[in-house]
């Protein structure tokens, strides 16, 4: 697909294309990055803990946010690594 600077996708089509690209990136991460696989396992474990343990809502939210932050940091780290590998 060639990018057309004049006729850019807009509206729901743009959202769909962005979702499609994000989905492709997450599949690649889950397939090729061992640390991302471990963090997905950590996310599944934390979601199980959140649903089973009788802890306050604040603790549940903080646990989920901390795991999502670790996943976000891994995604940014992988993006930096991929960029450096491509340039260097």
C-alpha positions in Angstrom: 0.0 0.0 0.0 1.5 3.3 -1.1 1.0 6.3 1.2 -1.0 9.1 -0.6 -0.3 12.4 1.1 -3.3 14.1 -0.6 -6.0 11.4 0.0 -5.2 10.3 3.5 -7.6 7.9 5.2 -10.0 9.6 7.6 -12.8 8.8 9.9 -13.5 5.1 10.8 -11.2 3.9 8.0 -8.3 5.6 9.6 -9.2 4.0 13.0 -9.5 0.6 11.3 -6.1 0.9 9.6 -4.5 2.0 12.8 -6.0 -0.9 14.7 -4.9 -3.3 12.0 -1.3 -2.0 12.3 -1.3 -2.2 16.1 -2.7 -5.7 16.0 0.1 -6.7 13.6 2.7 -5.2 15.9 1.4 -7.0 18.9 1.4 -10.3 17.1 5.0 -9.7 16.1 6.0 -8.8 19.6 4.3 -11.9 21.0 6.0 -14.1 18.4 9.5 -12.6 18.5 10.2 -11.0 21.9 10.7 -13.4 24.9 10.4 -10.5 27.4 7.1 -9.5 26.0 5.8 -13.1 26.3 6.8 -13.1 29.9 5.1 -9.8 30.5 1.9 -11.1 28.9 2.1 -14.0 31.3 2.5 -11.6 34.2 -0.5 -9.6 32.9 -2.6 -12.8 32.9 -1.4 -13.7 36.4 -2.2 -10.2 37.7 -5.7 -10.3 36.1 -6.3 -13.6 37.9 -5.1 -12.2 41.2 -7.3 -9.1 40.7 -10.3 -11.2 40.2 -9.7 -13.7 43.0 -8.2 -11.7 45.9 -10.4 -9.6 48.1 -8.3 -6.4 48.0 -9.5 -2.8 47.6 -10.1 -1.2 44.3 -7.1 1.1 44.7 -4.8 -1.9 45.0 -6.4 -3.6 42.0 -6.0 -0.5 39.9 -2.4 0.0 41.0 -1.4 -3.6 40.3 -3.0 -3.4 36.8 -1.4 0.0 36.0 2.1 -1.2 37.1 1.9 -4.3 34.9 0.7 -2.2 31.9 3.5 0.3 32.5 6.0 -2.5 32.4 4.5 -3.8 29.1 4.5 -0.2 27.7 8.2 0.2 28.6 9.0 -3.1 26.9 7.2 -1.9 23.7 9.2 1.3 23.7 12.4 -0.5 24.3 11.7 -2.9 21.5 10.9 0.0 19.2 14.2 1.7 20.0 16.1 -1.5 19.5 14.4 -2.0 16.1 15.2 1.5 15.0 18.8 1.3 16.0 19.2 -2.1 14.3 17.7 -0.7 11.1 19.9 2.4 11.1 23.1 0.8 12.3 
